[in-house]
């Protein structure tokens, strides 16, 4: 008897027993058959190792099963299968499908190429905008308008070819979808086409349409069009959805009554059993008020929840020193000063306050030298130092708070940027939550120092404000959680809570 490889032996077995064909007759047979073929490939790969023979292969498979080595399932091509494929029009070129949906036909064509400041054409040359740097005005000249129009027409021709590709992919049914704000009004624009004997669409429509849907609506307006339009009115649909909750509840009650009737007809049922069944069907969660209770949250989230300012004021945290927006004339790569987000500026101030060496701090120059050293060490981001405003930092350096922090630093009693996790009763966050539930709150204290055995809590703020009361309204609750955390972690009393406002250049005591 001749010796044959393992994979060939398996193939012979499958051929003689018809085992592979039996898989194909089962649900999901294509996948099962693909897995068998993957086994044959593994057997072929196994023979390339130093082991050989049926015995070693069986032991190898047993080891894989013992240690639960999962190779996954073999991939199966979905061509011709019961599957839905989503692809772009370009990728569908050359393919056919029984049913094809072409969606989003209302989206406007992309004509950005013809709207650039500088456009080019092989025949007409270069088209530029006219700009007057003295009057700071710009306008289109005739050459640029002509080139732009030519590019638009060429792009429309390409879009027309793309639409042809999309509409020729379906073998049985083609479904085209798009949105129209007012279908009747839109169709009035093409009403004159019904009286035209010419079947082709006029050039005026082809050249001035902004989307595929405009072409299609014009096409269906012609007499004898093969396209059937199904108009879906979203207004009517909205009216139907308004009573959705009521209809859902009504259906639930109806099904409940039908179930009860079925139970009664099935035989004699005790009233207690019917009562238990009805209670089970009408069960509602008894702790619905706990939906807003989280196991862990942050001080920032709690602060947002308790802020007393309205959302439409347009004033948010970390928007210090905002200036009137001016449209720059110079391009972005030539600007010496870049526009910086308020959050980035706030981060820069907090990072600098964390790195200040109070033993060497006397004025703006000493602070600047310190930060340059930290930048060279790679500790401070090089983009942060230019964001500091000299007068704002000088106001802090000369403040009473800076002197107190310097005195505490000399005694090694100053602490900055300390993270914490605090466990609080849920009822402190909201009275409707049970007191026995615990919520973890995490945050970072900007700074705190010890004076005469008691603590002083400091929080820096870079908000754009005009009155101290604005900061107090926003951050009183935040400092309350910081105070609770410090007192719980250190066992010492917090005697003062201070908000330092860089916008006002002063500290604000918080009650």
C-alpha positions in Angstrom: 0.0 0.0 0.0 1.4 3.4 -1.0 1.9 6.1 1.6 -0.1 9.3 1.1 -0.1 12.6 2.9 -2.6 13.4 5.7 -4.5 16.0 3.8 -4.8 13.7 0.8 -6.1 10.9 3.0 -8.7 13.3 4.4 -9.8 14.3 1.0 -10.2 10.7 -0.1 -12.3 10.0 3.0 -14.5 13.0 2.3 -14.9 11.9 -1.3 -15.9 8.3 -0.6 -18.2 9.1 2.3 -19.8 12.2 0.9 -19.3 13.8 4.3 -18.7 17.3 2.8 -21.9 17.2 0.7 -23.9 16.3 3.8 -22.6 19.6 5.4 -23.8 21.6 2.4 -27.4 20.3 2.9 -27.5 21.6 6.5 -28.4 25.2 7.5 -25.3 27.3 7.3 -23.7 24.6 5.1 -21.4 26.9 3.3 -19.8 28.0 6.5 -19.5 24.4 7.7 -17.9 23.3 4.4 -15.5 26.2 4.6 -14.4 25.0 8.1 -13.7 21.5 6.8 -11.6 23.0 4.0 -9.7 25.0 6.6 -9.0 21.7 8.4 -7.5 20.3 5.2 -5.2 23.3 4.9 -4.1 22.9 8.5 -3.3 19.3 7.8 -1.3 20.4 4.8 0.6 22.9 6.9 1.2 20.3 9.6 3.1 18.1 7.2 5.6 20.8 6.6 6.8 20.5 10.3 9.2 17.9 11.7 6.3 15.6 12.6 4.5 13.3 10.2 2.0 10.5 10.3 -1.7 10.1 11.2 -1.0 9.3 14.8 1.0 12.5 15.5 -1.7 14.5 13.6 -4.5 13.1 15.8 -2.4 13.9 18.9 -1.8 17.4 17.6 -5.6 18.0 17.2 -6.2 16.5 20.6 -3.8 19.0 22.2 -5.5 21.9 20.4 -8.8 20.7 21.8 -7.4 20.2 25.2 -6.0 23.7 25.5 -9.0 25.2 23.8 -7.0 26.8 21.0 -9.6 28.6 18.8 -8.6 29.2 15.2 -11.9 30.9 14.4 -14.1 30.2 11.5 -13.1 30.2 7.9 -14.2 33.2 5.8 -16.9 32.7 3.3 -17.5 34.9 0.3 -21.0 36.4 0.3 -21.2 36.8 -3.4 -24.5 35.2 -4.6 -25.5 34.6 -1.0 -28.4 35.9 1.1 -26.5 39.0 2.2 -26.7 42.8 2.0 -23.6 44.6 0.7 -22.9 48.3 1.2 -20.5 50.0 -1.1 -19.8 53.1 -3.0 -20.9 53.6 -6.6 -17.3 53.4 -7.8 -16.7 50.1 -6.2 -19.9 48.6 -7.6 -18.7 49.1 -11.2 -18.8 45.8 -13.1 -21.0 44.1 -10.4 -24.7 43.1 -10.6 -27.2 42.5 -7.8 -30.8 41.3 -7.8 -32.1 44.3 -5.9 -30.1 47.5 -5.7 -30.7 50.6 -3.5 -29.1 53.9 -4.5 -29.4 56.2 -1.5 -28.7 59.9 -0.8 -29.4 61.2 -4.2 -30.4 64.6 -2.8 -26.8 65.3 -1.7 -25.3 68.2 -3.8 -22.4 67.6 -6.2 -19.0 68.4 -5.0 -17.9 71.5 -7.0 -15.1 72.6 -4.7 -12.5 72.3 -7.5 -14.1 75.2 -9.4 -14.3 77.4 -6.3 -10.7 77.5 -5.4 -8.8 80.8 -5.4 -6.6 79.5 -8.2 -7.9 77.2 -10.9 -6.4 75.8 -14.0 -7.5 74.3 -17.3 -5.5 72.7 -20.1 -7.2 74.8 -22.8 -8.1 78.1 -21.1 -5.0 78.4 -18.8 -4.9 79.9 -15.3 -7.8 81.6 -13.5 -7.1 83.9 -10.4 -9.1 86.1 -8.1 -8.7 89.8 -8.3 -7.5 91.1 -4.9 -7.0 94.7 -3.7 -4.8 94.6 -0.6 -5.5 98.3 0.1 -9.3 98.1 0.1 -9.1 94.4 1.3 -11.6 93.3 -1.3 -11.6 90.4 -3.8 -13.7 89.5 -6.7 -13.8 87.1 -9.7 -12.6 88.2 -13.1 -14.0 87.0 -16.4 -11.3 84.5 -17.2 -11.7 82.7 -13.8 -15.5 82.6 -14.2 -15.2 81.0 -17.6 -12.7 78.4 -16.4 -14.8 77.7 -13.3 -17.9 77.1 -15.5 -16.0 74.8 -17.8 -14.8 72.8 -14.8 -18.3 72.6 -13.4 -19.7 71.2 -16.7 -16.9 68.7 -16.9 -17.7 67.6 -13.4 -21.4 67.3 -14.1 -20.5 65.1 -17.1 -18.5 62.8 -14.8 -21.4 62.7 -12.3 -23.8 61.7 -15.1 -21.6 58.8 -15.9 -21.4 57.8 -12.2 -25.2 57.9 -12.0 -25.4 55.6 -15.1 -23.1 53.1 -13.3 -25.4 53.2 -10.2 -28.6 52.7 -12.2 -27.3 49.7 -14.2 -26.2 47.5 -11.2 -29.7 46.0 -10.5 -30.9 42.9 -12.3 -34.5 42.8 -11.0 -35.4 46.0 -9.1 -33.7 49.4 -8.7 -34.8 51.6 -5.8 -33.6 55.2 -5.8 -34.0 57.3 -2.6 -33.6 61.0 -1.9 -35.1 63.8 0.2 -37.1 66.7 -1.1 -38.4 69.5 1.2 -41.5 70.2 -0.9 -42.1 67.6 -3.5 -45.1 69.3 -5.2 -43.3 72.6 -5.4 -40.2 70.9 -6.8 -42.2 69.1 -9.5 -43.8 72.4 -10.7 -40.4 73.4 -11.9 -40.4 70.6 -14.5 -44.1 70.8 -15.4 -43.3 72.3 -18.8 -41.4 69.1 -19.8 -44.7 67.2 -20.1 -45.6 69.2 -23.2 -42.2 68.6 -24.9 -42.1 66.1 -27.6 -38.3 65.7 -27.3 -37.6 62.9 -24.8 -34.1 64.1 -24.0 -33.7 66.5 -21.1 -32.8 70.1 -22.1 -29.3 71.2 -21.6 -30.5 73.9 -19.2 -31.6 71.3 -16.7 -28.6 69.1 -17.1 -26.2 72.0 -16.6 -27.8 73.7 -13.7 -28.9 70.7 -11.5 -27.2 70.4 -8.1 -27.9 66.8 -7.4 -28.7 63.4 -8.9 -32.3 63.8 -7.6 -32.8 67.0 -9.7 -32.0 65.0 -12.9 -34.3 62.1 -11.9 -37.3 64.3 -11.0 -36.9 66.1 -14.3 -36.7 62.7 -16.0 -39.9 61.4 -14.4 -41.8 64.5 -15.5 -41.5 63.5 -19.1 -44.5 61.5 -20.6 -44.0 57.8 -20.7 -41.3 57.7 -17.9 -40.5 54.1 -16.7 -39.7 55.3 -13.2 -42.4 55.2 -10.6 -42.3 57.8 -7.8 -43.3 56.9 -4.3 -43.7 60.1 -2.3 -43.3 59.7 1.5 -44.6 62.7 3.5 -42.6 63.1 6.7 -45.3 65.4 8.2 -47.9 62.7 8.1 -45.3 60.2 9.5 -44.6 62.6 12.4 -48.3 62.8 13.2 -48.4 59.0 13.4 -45.4 58.9 15.7 -46.9 61.4 18.1 -49.2 58.8 19.5 -46.6 56.0 19.6 -46.3 55.8 23.3 -50.1 55.6 23.7 -50.4 53.0 21.0 -47.7 50.9 22.6 -49.4 51.0 26.0 -52.7 50.2 24.4 -51.2 47.2 22.6 -49.6 45.9 25.8 -53.0 46.1 27.6 -54.7 44.4 24.7 -52.2 41.5 24.7 -52.5 41.2 28.4 -56.3 40.8 28.2 -56.0 38.3 25.4 -53.5 36.3 27.4 -55.8 36.2 30.3 -58.7 35.0 28.2 -56.5 32.3 26.7 -55.5 31.1 30.2 -59.2 31.0 31.3 -60.2 29.0 28.2 -57.4 26.5 28.8 -59.0 25.3 32.0 -59.9 26.2 35.5 -57.4 28.6 36.9 -57.2 29.8 40.4 -57.8 33.5 41.0 -54.5 33.7 42.9 -52.7 32.5 39.8 -54.4 35.0 37.6 -53.5 37.7 40.0 -49.9 36.7 40.1 -49.8 36.6 36.3 -51.3 40.0 36.0 -48.8 41.4 38.5 -46.0 39.9 36.5 -47.2 41.4 33.3 -47.7 44.9 34.8 -44.3 44.9 36.6 -42.5 48.2 36.9 -39.1 48.8 38.2 -39.4 50.1 41.8 -36.2 52.1 41.7 -36.8 54.2 38.7 -35.4 57.3 40.5 -32.0 55.7 40.6 -31.4 56.0 36.9 -29.2 59.0 37.4 -27.1 57.4 40.1 -23.6 56.3 39.0 -21.1 54.2 40.9 -18.3 56.7 40.0 -18.2 60.3 38.8 -16.0 63.3 38.8 -16.0 66.7 40.6 -16.2 68.4 37.2 -19.4 66.6 36.3 -21.0 67.4 39.7 -19.9 71.1 39.2 -21.7 71.2 35.8 -24.8 69.8 37.4 -24.9 72.4 40.1 -23.9 75.5 38.1 -26.5 78.2 38.5 -25.8 80.1 35.2 -27.9 79.5 32.2 -26.6 77.8 29.1 -27.5 80.6 26.7 -25.2 83.2 28.3 -22.3 82.0 26.1 -19.9 82.2 29.0 -18.0 79.0 29.8 -15.0 78.0 31.8 -11.5 78.5 30.6 -12.4 81.3 28.1 -10.0 83.9 29.6 -8.9 86.9 27.6 -11.1 86.2 24.6 -10.8 88.8 21.9 -13.0 89.9 19.1 -12.6 87.5 16.2 -10.9 89.1 13.2 -10.6 87.4 9.9 -6.9 87.3 9.1 -5.5 88.6 5.9 -2.3 86.6 6.1 -2.4 82.9 5.5 -2.2 80.6 8.6 1.4 79.5 7.9 2.6 83.1 7.9 0.9 84.2 11.1 3.3 84.8 14.0 0.5 84.4 16.6 -1.9 81.6 16.4 -5.4 81.5 17.9 -5.4 79.4 21.0 -8.4 77.7 22.5 -9.5 78.7 26.0 -9.0 75.2 27.4 -5.4 75.2 26.2 -4.6 78.5 27.8 -6.2 77.3 31.1 -4.1 74.1 31.0 -1.0 76.3 30.5 -1.7 78.4 33.5 -2.4 75.3 35.7 0.8 73.6 34.6 2.9 76.7 35.3 1.4 77.1 38.7 2.3 73.5 39.5 5.9 74.0 38.5 6.6 77.4 40.2 9.6 77.3 42.6 8.5 79.8 45.2 12.0 80.0 46.7 13.2 81.6 43.5 10.1 83.6 42.7 10.3 87.4 42.9 9.1 88.9 39.7 8.1 88.1 36.1 11.6 87.7 34.9 12.5 85.1 37.6 9.2 83.2 36.7 10.0 83.3 33.0 13.5 82.0 33.6 12.2 79.1 35.7 9.7 78.1 33.0 12.4 78.3 30.3 14.5 75.9 32.3 11.5 73.6 32.7 10.9 73.8 29.0 14.5 72.8 28.3 14.1 69.8 30.6 11.1 68.7 28.7 8.8 69.1 31.7 6.8 72.1 30.3 5.3 72.2 26.9 7.2 74.8 24.8 3.8 76.2 23.6 2.6 77.0 27.1 5.0 79.8 28.1 4.0 82.2 25.3 0.4 81.8 26.5 1.1 83.5 29.8 0.2 87.2 30.1 2.8 89.2 31.9 0.5 91.5 33.8 -1.7 88.6 35.0 1.2 86.6 36.3 2.7 89.8 38.0 -0.6 90.3 39.7 -0.4 86.8 41.2 3.3 87.1 42.2 2.6 90.3 44.1 -0.6 88.9 45.8 -1.0 88.0 49.4 -1.9 84.5 48.4 1.5 84.0 46.6 3.3 85.2 49.8 1.3 82.8 52.0 2.0 79.9 49.6 5.7 80.8 49.5 5.9 80.8 53.3 4.2 77.3 53.4 6.5 76.0 50.7 9.5 77.0 52.8 8.1 74.8 55.6 7.3 72.0 53.1 3.6 72.4 53.8 2.6 73.3 50.2 1.0 70.6 48.0 -0.1 71.0 44.4 -2.0 68.9 41.9 -3.0 66.2 44.3 -5.5 63.6 42.9 -8.1 62.0 45.2 -10.9 59.5 45.2 -13.7 60.1 47.8 -16.6 57.9 48.8 -19.7 59.8 49.6 -23.3 59.0 50.4 -25.5 59.2 47.4 -28.0 61.4 49.2 -25.5 64.2 49.4 -25.5 64.4 45.6 -29.3 64.2 45.3 -31.8 63.9 48.2 -33.8 61.4 46.2 -30.9 58.9 46.2 -30.8 56.5 49.2 -28.2 57.4 51.9 -26.8 53.9 52.2 -25.6 54.0 48.5 -22.0 55.0 48.1 -20.7 57.0 45.1 -17.0 57.4 44.3 -15.9 60.9 43.4 -12.6 61.6 41.8 -10.8 64.9 41.2 -7.6 66.8 41.4 -6.9 69.6 44.0 -5.0 72.5 42.4 -3.2 73.5 45.6 -3.5 73.5 49.4 -1.2 74.4 52.2 -1.1 74.2 56.0 -1.2 77.2 58.3 -1.2 76.9 62.1 -2.4 73.3 61.9 -5.3 74.0 59.6 -5.6 73.8 55.8 -6.1 76.5 53.1 -7.6 75.2 49.9 -6.7 77.0 46.6 -8.3 76.6 43.2 -7.0 78.6 40.1 -9.6 79.8 37.6 -9.1 81.3 34.2 -12.7 82.0 33.4 -13.5 85.2 31.6 -15.6 87.0 34.2 -16.3 90.6 35.4 -17.6 89.9 39.0 -16.4 87.5 41.8 -20.0 86.3 42.2 -19.8 84.6 38.9 -17.0 82.3 40.0 -18.7 81.6 43.3 -21.9 80.6 41.6 -20.0 78.2 39.3 -17.5 76.6 41.7 -18.8 76.7 45.2 -20.0 73.1 45.0 -16.7 72.0 43.5 -14.7 73.5 46.4 -17.1 71.9 48.9 -16.2 68.4 47.5 -12.5 69.3 47.6 -12.9 70.4 51.3 -14.6 67.1 52.2 -11.8 65.1 50.4 -9.0 67.0 52.2 -10.6 66.7 55.6 -11.3 63.1 55.2 -7.8 62.3 53.8 -5.7 64.4 56.2 -7.9 64.5 59.3 -7.4 68.3 59.5 -9.9 71.1 59.2 -10.0 73.3 56.1 -10.2 76.9 57.5 -10.3 78.7 54.1 -11.4 78.0 50.5 -9.9 80.4 48.0 -10.6 80.9 44.3 -7.8 82.7 42.5 -9.1 84.5 39.4 -6.4 85.4 36.8 -9.0 87.5 35.0 -9.6 89.7 38.1 -6.1 89.3 39.4 -7.2 88.5 43.0 -8.3 85.7 45.3 -11.9 85.3 46.2 -12.9 83.7 49.5 -15.5 81.0 49.2 -17.9 80.5 52.1 
